[in-house]
């Protein structure tokens, strides 16, 4: 299994504009995954994180999410990566043995992608722990925590594209790839999804950081409006969450229509 571990590295996608999330991210990461067997790379611009376990890939001229990630991939020798973002704040311990087994499955099956956080969940069963993401499924290339074949991820990235459009348009592009895209049925990583929303702190981080005795610098960015928090909570509800999603989509379309007429 050590050979397979040596094929994989962790990339924490970030930039200097989000440096205020690094300290809480890594404190929780090393608390809940103290025996992480993979090397860790942090994408940044000019800043670095002061921990010998974290290797910064500095890209001084920020070219945006996709180009920064492509540059980082070119600097990492490993054939697989575990993609994370700096605001995926862990809340519970990580099962390293299970992570290693999933990586082994991915390599043995030559899968292109194995999502470790089921958002959304897979529709087709592969085995008791994993499902298949179909070519037609939305968010096939979701940027939640996931193992990636590095070459596949690099091919899917388009210069100038941001993360949110990638999840939609990258999923369409991925239909050209005749390899397995897999997803766990239950979260392998239990983290706050996500700690920063559209550049603003998710209000849930306050209670999490307080519980974890983490002092964070909240002066660098505002908190999201309470209305956005309520909206997120309603759309995340089991069973009736879809109804609220449809309601908010309709509300947005009506608002857009009226703004165009005026």
Secondary structure, 3 states (H helix, E strand, C coil): CHHHHCCEEEEEECCHHHHHHHHHHHHHHHHHCCCCCCEEEEEECCCCCCCCCEEEEECCCCCCHHHHHHHHHHCCCCCEEEEEECCCEECCCCCHHHHHHHHHHHHHCCCCEEECCCCCCCCEECCCCEEECCCCCCCCCCCCCEEEEHHHHHHHCCCCCCHHHHHHHHHHHHCCCCCCEEEECCCCCCEECCCEECCEECCHHHHHHHHCCCCCCCCCCCECCHHHHHHHHHHCCCCCHHHHHHHHHHHHHHHHHHHHHC
